[in-house]
Amino acid sequence: MAEMRIVAKALDDFGDDWHWVILHGAEPRGERRYFTTLVDTLCGILLDEGGVTVTLVDTGAPDEPNCPRCLTGGTGGGLRAEVERVLEEAELVPVRVR
């Protein structure tokens, strides 16, 4: 399984910004289709997780993104890992409803 990086955007979610979108664990599933374990952006936007089939569509993307955070290296693996750890811990805390 390989990591695949493309320039893309979700039409309604990202406005005018093009991002480095990363398909983690990408396995080919036909022409322009990949099964991936996680889809996120270099700047830290989680698009999908838990295994999903992605179909790549030619949207006329440029060679490089114009998202400032993607261009400067994003949030960095350490920060992203820490955020994920905090979110996972928060999910384990019971919610009390009165």
PEDAJO-V626841 format. One record per backbone hydrogen bond with DSSP energy under -1.0 kcal/mol. CO is the residue of the C=O (numbers start at 1). NH is the residue of the N-H. Records with the same first field share a line. If there is no record, write none. Layout:
CO->NH  NH
This chain:
2->26
4->23
6->21
8->19
10->14
14->17
18->67
19->8
20->42
21->6
22->40
23->4
24->37
26->2
27->35
30->33
32->56
33->29
34->54
35->27
36->52
37->50
38->24
39->47  48
40->22
41->44
42->75
45->41
48->39
52->36
54->34
67->71
68->72
69->74
70->73
76->80
77->81
78->82
79->83
80->84
81->85
82->86
83->87
84->88
85->89
86->90
87->91
